[in-house]
Amino acid sequence: MLTDLSLPALLEELAAPHPAPGGGSALAAALALAASIVEMVARVSAGSWPEAQGAAAQAEALRERSLALVQIDADVYRRALEVRATAAELPEDRRDWEVGRVLAEAAEPPLALCRLAADVAELARTVARGGEPAVQADAVAVAGLAAAVAHGARRLVAVNLTAVPDDRRVAEAGRCVAAADAFAAAVG
């Protein structure tokens, strides 16, 4: 499993000459790192900020959900690549449906990342405002990282849903990006 690898080993796996794991897994790992920093800032602030424990617990949950998406995205994307590679072997009357189905499934992990990125950016804003001054800049920095993850994940959602004009998931991803950007800007 990707999440069992050391950071250097994960980086090697991401750099390997095969398409999966790819950008979605990298974005999920980056978001887990951002949530970890939010958690650290909250924990450092426990002595001076009454909401610190609750914020740390929220950040931990966001970190775990983001980390799980490292593997989930890679697995779903691999399945999509396999179906696309063998699409010509499918019966003609099922081909478009099968390819569309697997690409729609491949859009779900990046959409989950968009949602989580908005949540991490919002929590980073909250922690930056209430946390210890000595570590507030860390929360501010990862609010921007969370917003960047939202942008990348939105692109992956859109790419996977290109055959479906005006798909609600692309619009939702866009709303998550706007929220993440607003939270990051509010502390930057």
Helices and strands as residue ranges (DSSP letters): G 2-4, H 7-15, H 23-44, H 52-85, G 87-89, H 92-130, G 133-135, H 136-160, H 168-187
